[in-house]
């Protein structure tokens, strides 16, 4: 591992980093000022890279709300002189809390699809394929 002083280089690097963080904080406050209070408190970051403004939220539902408001927000930011032409929204779960994902459940077959599989199994010439289709046809509602 390298000492942090070596990674950052010099005091200049720290000064540039601090200036960048300050600019991002101001930008975030500017964006939050254009949002309704409930949505503003869930917007946790704003990063301007070139002509793209990326907004960070911790929960997907707030990301969807921001995406819905993106065209209006882009216009407002351009009126305020921000050079962003594109707005992206990224969902970034808080550190230490992995994103929850619901396990995908297999959908059962309808009775009609199960019948089609049984008919196909009876008509197919390959015995192994026919048996596999019959097993699959048993996964009905």
Buried (B, 14 or more C-beta within 10 A) or exposed (E): EEEEEEEEEEEEEEEEEEEEEEEBEEBBEBBBEBBEEEBBEBBBBBBBEEEEBBBBBBBEEBBEBBBEBBEEBBEBBEEEEBEBEEBBBEBBEEEEEEEEEEEEEEEEBEEEBBEBBBEBBEEBEEEEEBEBBBEBBEEEE
